[in-house]
Amino acid sequence: MPTLNELRQRWFLDVDDVTGFPQPRRHPNALVHPYTDGNRVTPILDGASYMARAHELIRAMINSADPSACHLWVHAWRSEPVKVLGETADGPDAESLLVEAAHAGVQVRFLASGHDPHARKFAKRLIAAGGEGACDKRKALFGSHHQKFIVFRFPAEDGGSIWQALLGSGDFLYARWDTHACNPEEPDRSEKGAPTHDVWLEVDGPATHDVALHFAERWNDSGNPSLTDPRLSSTLSTAFVDDDVATAGPHSLQLLRTYPVLKRGGFSWSEAGEFSIWAAYLNGIRQAERY
């Protein structure tokens, strides 16, 4: 049985390495850590389960004693008003749920890819409800931002914070709502959907800070005068890294990203881009012991 350190050395990237192609290094001004220990990572299979869990956590914020002390940061490819509990359930659609949270006082921030006009309309709807939203136009030509996650920050009884994160392959889209069975016909799936399979992770522990820092990197960059639509009106403090996040489980986690190299209108802190996901794929292929 390999030790945890042996597994890290085999599978985790050296994010300071500037050799090879693609370089596994982080972009030069990255805030996130090389990796974190002490996490609990729980898989969530398929959109029906993921959206139900997201609804449960968002509803907990809305019904909390002080919703204004809760932070909800949604990073999406795009969004649609999919019914999060299924078409036949008495529950909200995803966009109305986020608007309800903003109306309740939850500090909701929504950042989607700039390629999608509907996401821009929803961002403006969220702003009208008291939240903040924008679509990031710093993307490759004919490309999009495909980073999908939600960060939850609850106030703790001791005055600190409780952090959680959901991240994976799906987001709030009709095509992402499906059950494990992936049946050709599914009454709780929208007619705009289809049988599909997604995998998400629920993360507790220090790695949640890395997910939040990644969101803050994107949100705070003001190097490009036309970076978002609508324009962002505030910045995010990263002082939350001083919060003491308790050990939640036995898992080590390394956050990987893709950032494009853009000659014009790119990220002020990442001219060289980052391709750690690509590097990790190649490392996985090299480490494979059988086809």
Contacts in CASP RR format, 6 or more apart in sequence:
PFRMAT RR
TARGET T0000
AUTHOR 0000-0000-0000
METHOD contacts of the structure
MODEL  1
MPTLNELRQRWFLDVDDVTGFPQPRRHPNALVHPYTDGNRVTPILDGASY
MARAHELIRAMINSADPSACHLWVHAWRSEPVKVLGETADGPDAESLLVE
AAHAGVQVRFLASGHDPHARKFAKRLIAAGGEGACDKRKALFGSHHQKFI
VFRFPAEDGGSIWQALLGSGDFLYARWDTHACNPEEPDRSEKGAPTHDVW
LEVDGPATHDVALHFAERWNDSGNPSLTDPRLSSTLSTAFVDDDVATAGP
HSLQLLRTYPVLKRGGFSWSEAGEFSIWAAYLNGIRQAERY
2 10 0 8 1.000
4 37 0 8 1.000
4 250 0 8 1.000
4 252 0 8 1.000
7 252 0 8 1.000
8 35 0 8 1.000
8 252 0 8 1.000
10 287 0 8 1.000
11 283 0 8 1.000
11 284 0 8 1.000
11 287 0 8 1.000
12 34 0 8 1.000
12 35 0 8 1.000
12 252 0 8 1.000
12 254 0 8 1.000
13 24 0 8 1.000
13 254 0 8 1.000
13 256 0 8 1.000
13 276 0 8 1.000
13 279 0 8 1.000
13 280 0 8 1.000
13 283 0 8 1.000
14 24 0 8 1.000
14 25 0 8 1.000
15 24 0 8 1.000
15 25 0 8 1.000
15 26 0 8 1.000
15 30 0 8 1.000
15 34 0 8 1.000
15 254 0 8 1.000
15 276 0 8 1.000
16 25 0 8 1.000
16 26 0 8 1.000
16 34 0 8 1.000
17 23 0 8 1.000
17 24 0 8 1.000
17 25 0 8 1.000
18 25 0 8 1.000
22 275 0 8 1.000
22 278 0 8 1.000
22 279 0 8 1.000
22 282 0 8 1.000
23 275 0 8 1.000
23 279 0 8 1.000
24 276 0 8 1.000
24 279 0 8 1.000
24 280 0 8 1.000
24 283 0 8 1.000
25 274 0 8 1.000
25 276 0 8 1.000
26 32 0 8 1.000
26 34 0 8 1.000
26 274 0 8 1.000
26 276 0 8 1.000
27 259 0 8 1.000
27 267 0 8 1.000
27 269 0 8 1.000
27 270 0 8 1.000
27 272 0 8 1.000
27 273 0 8 1.000
27 274 0 8 1.000
28 269 0 8 1.000
28 270 0 8 1.000
28 272 0 8 1.000
29 269 0 8 1.000
29 270 0 8 1.000
30 217 0 8 1.000
30 274 0 8 1.000
31 213 0 8 1.000
31 214 0 8 1.000
31 216 0 8 1.000
31 217 0 8 1.000
31 238 0 8 1.000
31 241 0 8 1.000
32 210 0 8 1.000
32 213 0 8 1.000
32 214 0 8 1.000
32 217 0 8 1.000
32 255 0 8 1.000
33 206 0 8 1.000
33 209 0 8 1.000
33 210 0 8 1.000
33 255 0 8 1.000
34 254 0 8 1.000
35 252 0 8 1.000
35 253 0 8 1.000
35 254 0 8 1.000
35 255 0 8 1.000
36 205 0 8 1.000
36 206 0 8 1.000
36 207 0 8 1.000
36 209 0 8 1.000
36 210 0 8 1.000
36 252 0 8 1.000
36 253 0 8 1.000
37 206 0 8 1.000
37 247 0 8 1.000
37 251 0 8 1.000
37 252 0 8 1.000
38 205 0 8 1.000
38 206 0 8 1.000
38 247 0 8 1.000
38 248 0 8 1.000
38 249 0 8 1.000
38 250 0 8 1.000
38 251 0 8 1.000
38 252 0 8 1.000
39 203 0 8 1.000
39 204 0 8 1.000
39 205 0 8 1.000
39 206 0 8 1.000
39 207 0 8 1.000
39 248 0 8 1.000
39 249 0 8 1.000
39 251 0 8 1.000
39 252 0 8 1.000
39 253 0 8 1.000
40 203 0 8 1.000
40 204 0 8 1.000
40 205 0 8 1.000
40 248 0 8 1.000
40 249 0 8 1.000
40 250 0 8 1.000
40 251 0 8 1.000
41 201 0 8 1.000
41 202 0 8 1.000
41 203 0 8 1.000
41 207 0 8 1.000
41 251 0 8 1.000
41 253 0 8 1.000
42 201 0 8 1.000
42 202 0 8 1.000
42 203 0 8 1.000
42 204 0 8 1.000
43 199 0 8 1.000
43 200 0 8 1.000
43 201 0 8 1.000
43 202 0 8 1.000
44 50 0 8 1.000
44 53 0 8 1.000
44 166 0 8 1.000
44 199 0 8 1.000
44 200 0 8 1.000
44 201 0 8 1.000
44 202 0 8 1.000
45 180 0 8 1.000
45 197 0 8 1.000
45 198 0 8 1.000
45 199 0 8 1.000
45 200 0 8 1.000
46 178 0 8 1.000
46 179 0 8 1.000
46 180 0 8 1.000
46 182 0 8 1.000
46 196 0 8 1.000
46 197 0 8 1.000
46 198 0 8 1.000
47 170 0 8 1.000
47 176 0 8 1.000
47 177 0 8 1.000
47 178 0 8 1.000
47 196 0 8 1.000
47 198 0 8 1.000
47 200 0 8 1.000
48 86 0 8 1.000
48 177 0 8 1.000
48 178 0 8 1.000
48 179 0 8 1.000
48 180 0 8 1.000
48 188 0 8 1.000
49 180 0 8 1.000
49 200 0 8 1.000
50 166 0 8 1.000
50 170 0 8 1.000
50 176 0 8 1.000
50 198 0 8 1.000
50 200 0 8 1.000
51 82 0 8 1.000
51 84 0 8 1.000
51 85 0 8 1.000
51 94 0 8 1.000
51 172 0 8 1.000
51 176 0 8 1.000
51 177 0 8 1.000
52 84 0 8 1.000
52 85 0 8 1.000
53 166 0 8 1.000
53 202 0 8 1.000
54 84 0 8 1.000
54 94 0 8 1.000
54 150 0 8 1.000
54 166 0 8 1.000
54 172 0 8 1.000
55 84 0 8 1.000
55 85 0 8 1.000
55 91 0 8 1.000
55 92 0 8 1.000
55 97 0 8 1.000
57 150 0 8 1.000
57 152 0 8 1.000
57 164 0 8 1.000
57 166 0 8 1.000
58 72 0 8 1.000
58 97 0 8 1.000
58 98 0 8 1.000
58 101 0 8 1.000
58 106 0 8 1.000
58 152 0 8 1.000
59 97 0 8 1.000
60 154 0 8 1.000
61 67 0 8 1.000
61 70 0 8 1.000
61 72 0 8 1.000
61 101 0 8 1.000
61 104 0 8 1.000
61 106 0 8 1.000
61 152 0 8 1.000
61 154 0 8 1.000
62 100 0 8 1.000
62 101 0 8 1.000
62 104 0 8 1.000
62 106 0 8 1.000
64 70 0 8 1.000
64 154 0 8 1.000
64 155 0 8 1.000
66 155 0 8 1.000
67 101 0 8 1.000
67 104 0 8 1.000
67 105 0 8 1.000
67 106 0 8 1.000
68 105 0 8 1.000
68 106 0 8 1.000
68 107 0 8 1.000
69 154 0 8 1.000
69 155 0 8 1.000
70 106 0 8 1.000
70 107 0 8 1.000
70 152 0 8 1.000
70 153 0 8 1.000
70 154 0 8 1.000
70 155 0 8 1.000
71 106 0 8 1.000
71 107 0 8 1.000
71 109 0 8 1.000
71 151 0 8 1.000
71 152 0 8 1.000
71 153 0 8 1.000
72 98 0 8 1.000
72 101 0 8 1.000
72 106 0 8 1.000
72 107 0 8 1.000
72 108 0 8 1.000
72 109 0 8 1.000
72 150 0 8 1.000
72 151 0 8 1.000
72 152 0 8 1.000
72 153 0 8 1.000
73 108 0 8 1.000
73 109 0 8 1.000
73 111 0 8 1.000
73 150 0 8 1.000
73 151 0 8 1.000
73 153 0 8 1.000
73 212 0 8 1.000
73 215 0 8 1.000
74 98 0 8 1.000
74 108 0 8 1.000
74 109 0 8 1.000
74 110 0 8 1.000
74 111 0 8 1.000
74 150 0 8 1.000
75 111 0 8 1.000
75 112 0 8 1.000
75 147 0 8 1.000
75 148 0 8 1.000
75 149 0 8 1.000
75 150 0 8 1.000
75 151 0 8 1.000
75 214 0 8 1.000
75 215 0 8 1.000
75 218 0 8 1.000
76 110 0 8 1.000
76 111 0 8 1.000
76 112 0 8 1.000
76 113 0 8 1.000
76 119 0 8 1.000
76 148 0 8 1.000
76 171 0 8 1.000
76 172 0 8 1.000
77 112 0 8 1.000
77 113 0 8 1.000
77 116 0 8 1.000
77 144 0 8 1.000
77 145 0 8 1.000
77 146 0 8 1.000
77 147 0 8 1.000
77 148 0 8 1.000
77 170 0 8 1.000
77 171 0 8 1.000
77 173 0 8 1.000
78 112 0 8 1.000
78 113 0 8 1.000
78 115 0 8 1.000
78 116 0 8 1.000
78 118 0 8 1.000
78 119 0 8 1.000
78 144 0 8 1.000
78 171 0 8 1.000
78 173 0 8 1.000
79 94 0 8 1.000
79 95 0 8 1.000
79 110 0 8 1.000
79 112 0 8 1.000
79 116 0 8 1.000
79 118 0 8 1.000
79 119 0 8 1.000
79 122 0 8 1.000
79 171 0 8 1.000
79 172 0 8 1.000
79 173 0 8 1.000
80 94 0 8 1.000
80 95 0 8 1.000
80 118 0 8 1.000
80 172 0 8 1.000
80 173 0 8 1.000
80 174 0 8 1.000
80 192 0 8 1.000
81 93 0 8 1.000
81 94 0 8 1.000
81 95 0 8 1.000
81 96 0 8 1.000
82 93 0 8 1.000
82 94 0 8 1.000
82 172 0 8 1.000
82 173 0 8 1.000
82 174 0 8 1.000
82 176 0 8 1.000
82 177 0 8 1.000
82 190 0 8 1.000
83 89 0 8 1.000
83 91 0 8 1.000
83 92 0 8 1.000
83 93 0 8 1.000
83 94 0 8 1.000
83 177 0 8 1.000
83 190 0 8 1.000
84 91 0 8 1.000
84 92 0 8 1.000
84 93 0 8 1.000
84 94 0 8 1.000
84 97 0 8 1.000
84 172 0 8 1.000
84 177 0 8 1.000
85 91 0 8 1.000
86 177 0 8 1.000
86 188 0 8 1.000
86 189 0 8 1.000
87 187 0 8 1.000
87 188 0 8 1.000
87 189 0 8 1.000
87 190 0 8 1.000
88 187 0 8 1.000
88 188 0 8 1.000
89 188 0 8 1.000
92 100 0 8 1.000
94 172 0 8 1.000
95 122 0 8 1.000
95 125 0 8 1.000
95 172 0 8 1.000
98 108 0 8 1.000
98 110 0 8 1.000
98 126 0 8 1.000
99 125 0 8 1.000
99 126 0 8 1.000
99 129 0 8 1.000
101 108 0 8 1.000
102 108 0 8 1.000
102 126 0 8 1.000
102 129 0 8 1.000
102 130 0 8 1.000
102 131 0 8 1.000
103 129 0 8 1.000
103 130 0 8 1.000
105 130 0 8 1.000
107 131 0 8 1.000
108 126 0 8 1.000
108 130 0 8 1.000
108 131 0 8 1.000
108 132 0 8 1.000
109 131 0 8 1.000
109 132 0 8 1.000
109 133 0 8 1.000
109 215 0 8 1.000
109 219 0 8 1.000
109 236 0 8 1.000
110 122 0 8 1.000
110 123 0 8 1.000
110 126 0 8 1.000
110 131 0 8 1.000
110 132 0 8 1.000
110 133 0 8 1.000
110 134 0 8 1.000
111 133 0 8 1.000
111 134 0 8 1.000
111 135 0 8 1.000
111 136 0 8 1.000
111 215 0 8 1.000
111 218 0 8 1.000
111 219 0 8 1.000
111 228 0 8 1.000
112 119 0 8 1.000
112 120 0 8 1.000
112 122 0 8 1.000
112 123 0 8 1.000
112 134 0 8 1.000
112 135 0 8 1.000
112 136 0 8 1.000
112 145 0 8 1.000
113 119 0 8 1.000
113 135 0 8 1.000
113 136 0 8 1.000
113 139 0 8 1.000
113 144 0 8 1.000
113 145 0 8 1.000
113 146 0 8 1.000
114 120 0 8 1.000
114 135 0 8 1.000
114 136 0 8 1.000
114 137 0 8 1.000
114 139 0 8 1.000
114 144 0 8 1.000
114 145 0 8 1.000
114 228 0 8 1.000
114 229 0 8 1.000
115 139 0 8 1.000
115 143 0 8 1.000
115 144 0 8 1.000
116 135 0 8 1.000
116 144 0 8 1.000
119 135 0 8 1.000
120 135 0 8 1.000
120 229 0 8 1.000
120 230 0 8 1.000
123 133 0 8 1.000
123 134 0 8 1.000
123 135 0 8 1.000
123 229 0 8 1.000
123 230 0 8 1.000
124 230 0 8 1.000
126 132 0 8 1.000
126 133 0 8 1.000
127 133 0 8 1.000
127 230 0 8 1.000
132 232 0 8 1.000
132 233 0 8 1.000
132 234 0 8 1.000
133 230 0 8 1.000
133 232 0 8 1.000
134 228 0 8 1.000
134 229 0 8 1.000
134 230 0 8 1.000
134 231 0 8 1.000
134 232 0 8 1.000
135 228 0 8 1.000
135 229 0 8 1.000
136 145 0 8 1.000
136 218 0 8 1.000
136 227 0 8 1.000
136 228 0 8 1.000
137 226 0 8 1.000
137 227 0 8 1.000
137 228 0 8 1.000
137 229 0 8 1.000
138 221 0 8 1.000
138 224 0 8 1.000
138 227 0 8 1.000
138 260 0 8 1.000
138 262 0 8 1.000
138 265 0 8 1.000
138 266 0 8 1.000
138 267 0 8 1.000
139 145 0 8 1.000
139 260 0 8 1.000
139 262 0 8 1.000
140 260 0 8 1.000
140 262 0 8 1.000
146 258 0 8 1.000
147 214 0 8 1.000
147 257 0 8 1.000
147 258 0 8 1.000
148 167 0 8 1.000
148 168 0 8 1.000
148 169 0 8 1.000
148 170 0 8 1.000
148 171 0 8 1.000
149 165 0 8 1.000
149 166 0 8 1.000
149 167 0 8 1.000
149 168 0 8 1.000
149 211 0 8 1.000
149 215 0 8 1.000
150 165 0 8 1.000
150 166 0 8 1.000
150 167 0 8 1.000
151 163 0 8 1.000
151 164 0 8 1.000
151 165 0 8 1.000
151 208 0 8 1.000
151 211 0 8 1.000
151 212 0 8 1.000
151 215 0 8 1.000
152 163 0 8 1.000
152 164 0 8 1.000
152 165 0 8 1.000
152 166 0 8 1.000
153 161 0 8 1.000
153 162 0 8 1.000
153 163 0 8 1.000
153 212 0 8 1.000
153 240 0 8 1.000
154 161 0 8 1.000
154 162 0 8 1.000
154 163 0 8 1.000
154 164 0 8 1.000
155 161 0 8 1.000
155 162 0 8 1.000
156 162 0 8 1.000
160 243 0 8 1.000
160 244 0 8 1.000
161 240 0 8 1.000
161 243 0 8 1.000
163 204 0 8 1.000
163 205 0 8 1.000
163 208 0 8 1.000
163 209 0 8 1.000
163 212 0 8 1.000
163 240 0 8 1.000
163 243 0 8 1.000
163 245 0 8 1.000
164 202 0 8 1.000
164 203 0 8 1.000
164 204 0 8 1.000
164 208 0 8 1.000
165 202 0 8 1.000
165 203 0 8 1.000
165 207 0 8 1.000
165 208 0 8 1.000
165 211 0 8 1.000
165 212 0 8 1.000
166 200 0 8 1.000
166 201 0 8 1.000
166 202 0 8 1.000
166 203 0 8 1.000
167 200 0 8 1.000
167 201 0 8 1.000
167 203 0 8 1.000
167 211 0 8 1.000
168 198 0 8 1.000
168 199 0 8 1.000
168 200 0 8 1.000
168 201 0 8 1.000
169 198 0 8 1.000
169 199 0 8 1.000
169 200 0 8 1.000
170 176 0 8 1.000
170 198 0 8 1.000
170 200 0 8 1.000
174 190 0 8 1.000
174 192 0 8 1.000
174 193 0 8 1.000
175 192 0 8 1.000
175 193 0 8 1.000
175 194 0 8 1.000
175 196 0 8 1.000
176 196 0 8 1.000
176 198 0 8 1.000
177 188 0 8 1.000
177 189 0 8 1.000
177 190 0 8 1.000
177 193 0 8 1.000
178 186 0 8 1.000
178 189 0 8 1.000
178 193 0 8 1.000
178 194 0 8 1.000
178 195 0 8 1.000
178 196 0 8 1.000
178 197 0 8 1.000
178 198 0 8 1.000
179 186 0 8 1.000
179 188 0 8 1.000
179 189 0 8 1.000
182 195 0 8 1.000
182 196 0 8 1.000
182 197 0 8 1.000
183 195 0 8 1.000
184 195 0 8 1.000
186 195 0 8 1.000
203 211 0 8 1.000
203 253 0 8 1.000
204 248 0 8 1.000
204 249 0 8 1.000
205 245 0 8 1.000
205 246 0 8 1.000
205 247 0 8 1.000
205 248 0 8 1.000
205 249 0 8 1.000
206 245 0 8 1.000
206 247 0 8 1.000
207 253 0 8 1.000
207 255 0 8 1.000
208 245 0 8 1.000
209 240 0 8 1.000
209 241 0 8 1.000
209 243 0 8 1.000
209 245 0 8 1.000
210 253 0 8 1.000
210 255 0 8 1.000
211 255 0 8 1.000
212 240 0 8 1.000
213 238 0 8 1.000
213 241 0 8 1.000
214 255 0 8 1.000
214 257 0 8 1.000
215 236 0 8 1.000
216 236 0 8 1.000
216 238 0 8 1.000
217 269 0 8 1.000
219 232 0 8 1.000
219 235 0 8 1.000
219 236 0 8 1.000
220 235 0 8 1.000
220 236 0 8 1.000
220 238 0 8 1.000
221 227 0 8 1.000
221 267 0 8 1.000
221 268 0 8 1.000
221 269 0 8 1.000
222 232 0 8 1.000
222 235 0 8 1.000
222 268 0 8 1.000
223 267 0 8 1.000
223 268 0 8 1.000
224 265 0 8 1.000
224 266 0 8 1.000
224 267 0 8 1.000
224 268 0 8 1.000
226 265 0 8 1.000
227 265 0 8 1.000
256 276 0 8 1.000
256 277 0 8 1.000
256 280 0 8 1.000
257 274 0 8 1.000
257 276 0 8 1.000
257 277 0 8 1.000
258 274 0 8 1.000
258 275 0 8 1.000
258 276 0 8 1.000
258 277 0 8 1.000
258 278 0 8 1.000
259 267 0 8 1.000
259 270 0 8 1.000
259 273 0 8 1.000
259 274 0 8 1.000
259 275 0 8 1.000
260 266 0 8 1.000
260 273 0 8 1.000
261 271 0 8 1.000
261 272 0 8 1.000
261 273 0 8 1.000
267 273 0 8 1.000
END
